[in-house]
């Protein structure tokens, strides 16, 4: 049985509900320290983005924005994104990326054979661009929706949904995000949704990772799991190291100056 050390001690003694207040204060502190006037979040319709929307709605009343960015998406993604933002009490803006995606993909395919991974990553990278545009208009910062379960195995697109300023859920495993959602009053319809990045029709997070969140959370929390689960997670972590670090910089030789 493979084991790995706990990466983040959880010794505060606070229950999930007791952590909401410190989370809200942390959000306010990050905005103030950045000299910004508010925060924006990509409102995808999923549970992670809904939780961040609710946190921003409480921490930054009248200064938070949910950005909905349909890109050949399922209708329920837009519906649930709007539902989450209404429930959180934050303003919304819709940026339809269908045409931008089609034009960019057509231009790229003219240069040669397409890459399945490259095509899948176009949507999150277009959304990152649109999100920062909306943030710049409002002198705001971008709050990401990645949770600890996904960050530790690199389940995000580099310079896509991973291109953010702050990660309020980065210390929370997926099941803890669900607990936060319940405590914050996220609509049950969103909590019960099958997690999906919406990269293509029928895509699910667990299907793409080859793991259930229960397996992933269990291993990350305890360092224990079935050998095949441990092998899969450790393989993902090795491949994702570059995603979790700043780009290496060449150290120039000492030229005697």
MOJOSUL-V933877 format. One record per residue. RES is the residue in one letter. OMEGA is omega in degrees with one decimal (999 if undefined). D_LAST is the distance of its C-alpha to the last C-alpha in Angstrom with 1 decimal. Layout:
res=[RES RES]
omega=[OMEGA OMEGA]
d_last=[D_LAST D_LAST]
This chain:
res=[X X X X X X X X X X X X X X X X X X X X X X X X X X X X X X X X X X X X X X X X X X X X X X X X X X X X X X X X X X X X X X X X X X X X X X X X X X X X X X X X X X X X X X X X X X X X X X X X X X X X X X X X X X X X X X X X X X X X X X X X X X X X X X X X X X X X X X X X X X X X X X X X X X X X X X X X X X X X X X X X X X X X X X X X X X X X X X X X X X X X X X X X X X X X X X X X X X X X X X X X X X X X X X X X X X X X X X X X X X X X X X X X X X X X X X X X X X X X X X X X X X X X X X X X X X X X X X X X X]
omega=[-177.9 176.9 174.4 -176.7 171.9 -174.1 -178.4 179.1 -178.5 -171.4 -174.2 -177.8 179.6 168.9 -178.3 -179.5 179.8 179.9 -176.9 179.4 176.5 177.1 179.8 178.8 177.9 178.6 179.5 -179.9 -179.2 179.4 -179.9 -178.7 179.8 -177.2 -177.3 -178.5 -179.0 -178.9 176.4 178.2 174.2 -177.7 -173.3 -173.7 178.6 -174.2 -177.6 179.9 178.3 178.4 178.8 177.1 179.1 177.1 179.1 179.2 178.9 -175.4 -173.0 -179.2 -178.6 -178.7 -179.1 -178.3 171.5 -178.0 178.6 -172.3 179.0 178.9 -172.5 -175.3 173.8 -178.2 -177.5 177.0 179.0 -179.6 -177.8 174.4 177.7 178.6 -179.4 -178.1 175.9 179.8 -179.6 179.7 179.7 178.3 179.6 170.0 179.6 176.8 -178.7 -175.1 -178.0 -174.9 179.1 179.4 -178.5 -178.8 -179.3 -179.8 178.7 179.6 -179.0 -178.0 175.6 -177.0 178.5 -176.7 -177.4 176.4 -178.4 179.4 179.4 179.0 -179.3 -177.1 179.0 -176.0 180.0 -179.9 172.9 179.6 176.8 -179.9 180.0 -178.7 179.7 175.3 179.5 177.8 -179.0 179.3 -174.1 -176.5 -175.6 174.7 -175.6 175.5 179.9 -176.0 -178.9 176.4 -175.7 -178.4 -176.7 -179.1 -174.9 178.5 177.1 179.9 175.4 179.4 178.4 -175.8 172.5 175.0 173.8 -179.7 -176.3 177.9 -175.0 -177.5 -177.8 -178.7 -174.8 177.5 -173.8 172.7 -174.1 -178.8 176.7 174.5 177.3 177.4 175.9 -179.1 178.4 -177.4 -177.4 -179.6 174.2 -179.4 -176.2 179.1 -179.8 178.2 -175.8 -180.0 172.2 -177.8 -179.5 175.3 177.9 -176.6 175.4 -177.1 177.6 -179.0 174.1 -180.0 -175.8 178.0 -178.8 179.2 -174.7 -178.2 169.7 175.9 177.9 178.0 -177.8 179.8 -178.5 -179.6 -178.5 -178.2 -172.2 -174.4 -177.4 177.7 177.2 -176.5 -178.8 176.9 179.0 -179.6 -179.8 -178.4 -178.5 175.8 178.0 -179.6 179.3 -177.0 -174.2 -175.2 -177.8 179.9 -171.8 -178.4 173.1 -178.1 178.8 178.4 178.8 177.9 -176.3 178.3 176.5 -177.5 173.4 179.4 999]
d_last=[53.3 49.6 48.0 44.7 43.6 44.4 41.3 42.3 44.6 47.5 48.6 49.4 53.1 53.6 55.7 54.6 56.6 54.9 51.5 52.3 51.8 48.3 47.4 48.7 46.7 43.5 44.1 44.6 41.5 39.3 40.9 40.4 36.8 36.1 37.8 40.3 44.0 45.4 45.0 46.1 47.1 48.2 52.0 52.8 56.1 54.8 54.8 51.1 50.8 54.1 52.8 49.7 51.9 54.1 51.2 49.9 53.4 53.7 50.3 50.0 53.5 53.8 50.0 50.0 50.5 51.5 50.5 52.9 51.7 54.4 53.4 56.5 57.0 60.1 62.2 62.1 58.3 58.7 61.8 60.1 56.9 59.2 61.2 58.1 56.9 60.4 60.7 57.4 58.4 55.4 55.4 54.9 53.9 54.7 52.4 54.1 51.6 54.2 53.8 50.0 50.0 52.6 50.8 47.4 48.9 50.9 47.9 45.9 48.9 49.1 46.0 47.5 49.0 48.3 46.7 48.8 45.8 44.2 47.4 47.9 44.5 45.1 47.3 45.0 42.1 44.4 45.5 42.0 41.5 44.8 44.2 41.0 42.8 45.5 43.0 41.3 44.7 45.4 42.0 42.3 40.3 41.3 42.8 42.9 45.9 44.3 45.7 44.3 46.6 45.1 41.5 41.4 42.6 40.8 44.0 42.7 41.2 37.5 36.9 40.7 42.4 39.2 37.5 38.3 36.9 38.9 41.1 43.9 45.6 42.6 43.9 47.5 49.1 51.5 54.6 53.1 52.5 56.2 57.0 55.0 56.8 60.1 59.2 57.9 61.0 59.6 62.6 64.0 64.2 60.3 60.0 62.3 60.6 59.3 55.4 54.2 51.1 53.6 51.6 54.9 58.6 59.5 55.9 55.5 52.5 54.2 55.3 51.9 50.3 53.1 53.4 55.4 53.7 55.9 54.4 50.8 51.2 53.0 50.2 47.4 49.5 50.6 48.5 51.8 53.6 55.4 53.4 53.4 52.3 49.4 48.4 48.5 46.4 43.8 43.5 43.1 40.4 38.4 38.6 37.7 34.5 32.4 34.6 33.8 30.0 27.5 26.1 23.3 19.8 17.7 14.7 12.0 10.6 7.3 5.7 3.8 0.0]
